[in-house]
């Protein structure tokens, strides 16, 4: 019997995994620059965390969650997103003040698998908890933008909007419901259901949205406080040099968002979904989870989709050196490779005692920039050094290896 990965999941192996590693290392660098610290939460939570946090009326909760009952009769759900878990952890810890959290990992949704939409997918996330200031929104948006630019996502567009809050949104929803009722004949079945439970999500429907280009925009019904907040977000983004497009009908698919909503769109990506990430403000989420009021803003970036936008990129050499060992020099090679690694050089070697020719083939397959041959010259304090890209070969002293490697 031959086993296969479950439908909607992927095995990520070299050489593609080299791109994933680069993207994650780049992410850790950017998160640290902005002061976001690592937060880890369980891969599963009590189902109610997502039912209440993500929203009973969302497609995620109604159709896409992986929910099961454990041996103690408790209903648990594999996380379909990360934000409710982080807010739950913040409340449970009794934390106060500001938390700037960064994390990444797998999420799970029972999707119809296609390019950029998987049942197990990977997200890069940040949460900025404890501030209502527009500067927090702008910082979060800027961080995502700077990272995606550094990741070389082509055709990147930042789209932002304000969807109001609990004060001004009810008036907008009444106007929107009236409009949608007049367009019932063009709405899909899912949108007809949302018309009464969450009409704003109809604007997020990929089937219906193109037919609703004249729908009223939430930004036209903002209260003074939301108008001021939205204006400050845009003003700060301009000062930070973050280009953006105001998108009046942009909404987010999760119930807890209010005020700022935004997306990062890869306009060059030819897929059913070309958004590589998005987020917004969720000041009421902590209360939905039964906690005290904790304002927050954050985003999620789809790592799978980011990789998809990059195509067949040629990654930098994953190894600096591959050590080629001749007969009788195995122990010397092991000690020397260990020394190189401790000095910061990415080095590997063959432990199977294969021929020198086979070891050179392995060096090419592993993507090494250079090779060192430890042979008879070792007794004289020298090694054969070969640049695998140019084919240039020379004999150098052992103490020159690190400097030679840095020049590759």
C-alpha angles and dihedrals in degrees: 000000000000118000124213132194112269117268112277095022131101138209109225110207136160132317091028091044089063088070090050091051092049092049092049094047089049090050093052089053095051094043090053092048090058095044099252113150129209117268123183124193132175120282088233133041139180104291091238091066090068097031091058099028103042092035136262091237097052124106088234092062098035099046115003111051123111099222127174141164117242126217090271092058093252120143109234132178132201104239113266089187137002110232100081090050093053093047090047090051091048091052094044091052090054088234122171137188122025127348119183105189130186126184144145136199148114124319126190131220131158094238132162097256118242138135108310093007116085136162091235109036136162128240136191109210143183130187124192105196127185105032132093093185121123087228089069091054091049093048092052092048091047093050092054091046095049092048095049091048090051089048087057097238103176124231094011117186126181111211122189139180142160118238097187129237140259091291101054105019097078091064091050092048091055091054091045093050091052091050094047092048087059089053099045091123092066098044123103121233094262092051091049088057092047092049090083101028103040112353095177090067089065086073087059094054111114090210099047104030095077089057094051102059092135095051116132113265123232090224090066092061101047121136119235094265093052092044090053093047093049091048091051092050092053093044093052092047089055090051090050092051095244111147114218142169120225104228109190097195097044111126132165126240097234124082099226098067121109136165108357118044124171144168137198109221126193098210092189094057112107100207139109088260118036097173109107093189148335146176146162148187121311108180094158100049097093090055091050086057091053097259137117119281111286117172116218146171130188149138143228124215121199106233092192091055093046089056089048091056092054096059118192098347120178107235125209116266108288090209129045095198140013113201114223112204126202124203115293096017100087098114093044089051093051092050093045093048089052090052091050092050092050089053091057100262118134101231137162138173142194116262097184098082092238125162122284089248091053090049092054089052089052090051090056093047092049092052098241118173094213143007132219120203113210104200141120091328089067092079087060093049094257140111135194109251121198128187101218094201098054099023091231112151132191142159114248137175117263092243089056095058098092094049091045091051093051089058095057 
